[in-house]
Structure formats: structure tokens, C-alpha cells
Amino acid sequence: MLEEKLKSLVRDVPNFPQPGIVFKDITPILQHADVCSEVVIEFAERIKHLEFDVIAGIESRGFLFGLMLANHLNKPFVPIRKQGKLPHKTVSESYKLEYGQATIEIHEDAIAPGARVLIHDDLLATGGTVVAASKLIEKVGGEVAGFCFLINLAFLQASGRLDRFSTNVVSLLSYH
């Protein structure tokens, strides 16, 4: 079962990036091409009912499976990056992290007006980053069609923060 494979590969890193945080490290998954393929196929199966035009991945781990999934589904991929990393004209959104503040950006012409966007990231924790990404999608004229995450830290109950944008939330692994 894929969920058990993923659980066995996700590495807990205590006190990263600051004391008290247990970081869920997905990099061991990336060492197993067969598991990565299974992840993409499972995501495709779980989102097949959604209508969307483009996948947006959040820097940096959201690029990994977001791009693989976009390629698998023959959909465009749009990166949402940390401030100052995109070379063209951008739109930005600042937000609070569990351990600080950050700003993310998207190219102002990355999403066609009215396009339906699936937002992908590796992990849903408190939801701050993905809410900011959703606001960016709206700022550039897109509509959030749904979200997909490798991991949902369900005990933090962040999925309710996403309802304003879409109630379509898919995750392959949840920690309660």
C-alpha cells in the first residue's frame, strides 16, 4: 500500500528549522523512482474528477511532484517562488509562517484569466503558504480548482483555511 511505503520513507527531523518543530523530510522518497511513479499515478487518480487547466507548485518541494504530475497529465506547470527568485514581472503575497514571515511570488502573466489552477505542495501544515499561493492565483486572474499535498499534518487542522478557495483537498499521507 502506497501510504505505508510513504510513511516508512518520510524522515522526521526534530528541531528543524527551529526548536520544537518536527520537520517531515520527503527527500528519502526521491531516492525511489518506483515510489515516485506510484505517487504521481495516485495523485492523477485522486484528482481525475477535478477540472483544471494548470498546476502551480510552491517552492521548493512543491516543484518535485507538481512538475511530474503536470507532465503526466500533459498540463502546464507554474512555479510559485520565494521573493526575488523569478526573473520577470511578478505579483507577491506576504504571509506568516509557523516560525517567521515570508513572501512568495508568481509571474504576473503565468496564469491566463479565468484559468482553473490545481495548487501542489509537499506538505500542508498550518496552511499559511498555500493560502498565500491561493491569493496569488486570484490576484493574477486565476481560480483555485483544488489542492494536492503529499502530506497533511491533519492535527493542525489547516484544511479549513482552504475552504474559501476550494474544498477539493487531496493528500496521500495524513498525520492525525
FENLINBEL-V497734 format. One line per field, one symbol per residue. ss: DSSP state (A for helix, B for strand, O for the rest). burial: I if it has 24 or more other ideal C-beta (glycine too) atoms within 12 Angstrom, else O. A space follows every 50 residues. Layout:
# FENLINBEL-V497734
ss->???
burial->???
This chain:
# FENLINBEL-V497734
ss->OAAAAAAAAOBBBBOOOOOOOBBBBOOOAAAOAAAAAAAAAAAAAAOOOO OOOBBBBBOOAAAAAAAAAAAAAOOBBBBBBBOOOOOOOBBBBBBBBOOB BBBBBBBOOOOOOOOBBBBBBBBBOOOAAAAAAAAAAAAOOOBBBBBBBB BBOAAAOOAAAAOOOOOOBBBBBBOO
burial->OIOOOIOOIIOOOOOOOOOOOOIIOIOOIIOOOOIIOIIIOIIIOIIOOI OIIIIIIIIOIIIIIIIIIIOIIOIIIIIIIIOOOIOOOIIIIOIOOOOO OIIIIIIOOIIOOOIIIIIIIIIIIIIIIIIIIIIIIIIIOIIIIIIIII IIIOOOOIIOIIOOIIOIIIIIIIIO
